[in-house]
Amino acid sequence: MHRKHGIILKAVITVCSAAFLVTGCGKADSLYDKGMDYIKDKDYKQALECFDDAIAVNNEKAEYYIASGMAYNYLGKYQDAIKRFSKAFQSSENSISNTNNKQLYYGEAISYYGINDYDKVIDDCKKALDIKQVDNLNNKINCLMASAYQTKGDVKKAKELHPEAVVLAHPECTGDVLELECTLTKRRGPVGIGACTATVNGETACTAELIFAIQ
């Protein structure tokens, strides 16, 4: 450990006075937490500055790169986001590394969606789904992958992945009126998440959460 700009890095067994307990990691974590607050307030530019400042203090923590990449996604700077995500991968096999890797694959898939590289979207989504941690992300990952397949023209595969991702009229419903109404509930860069209701002749046929591209 070494001194850097007046910040004393604490060794594992070192006992320091309270005045010297502000470590490099502590400062970086504080910047990261501040950035996450800006994300909640949808101030993505300020959030990005905080995340990048955290990386400048401690460039070895994957969470900072992932957060920075997501902020770039929100700002529509997808190539910059991809560069950030590329630095977040962790080769070790443990719960924390797997969780981070799943989040980076999902974030990177959103970036590739933003630049219309749907093959890489699908590849990243598959890698993310291979990781068992953070299974609450699986529905969103499947929706994103289904949307990529649908955009590529493979509607069958899209429906296999997420049956509610594509709403089609029944072949026998010729002459019936199918209406799809969606309300945007969340947005991540070019990807929107909407609460949707499909009706046939005014009667509700199904409801679903859909992911779609915003241009």
Secondary structure, 3 states (H helix, E strand, C coil): CCCECCECCCCCCCCCCHHHCCCHHHHHHHHHHHHHHHHHCCCHHHHHHHHHHHHHHCCCCHHHHHHHHHHHHHCCCHHHHHHHHHCCCCCCCCHHHHHHHHHHHHHHHHHHHHCCCHHHHHHHHHHHHCCCCCHHHHHHHHHHHHHHHHHCCCHHHHHHHCCCCCCCCCCCCCCCCEEEEEEEEEEECCEEEEEEEEEECCEEEEEEEEEEECC
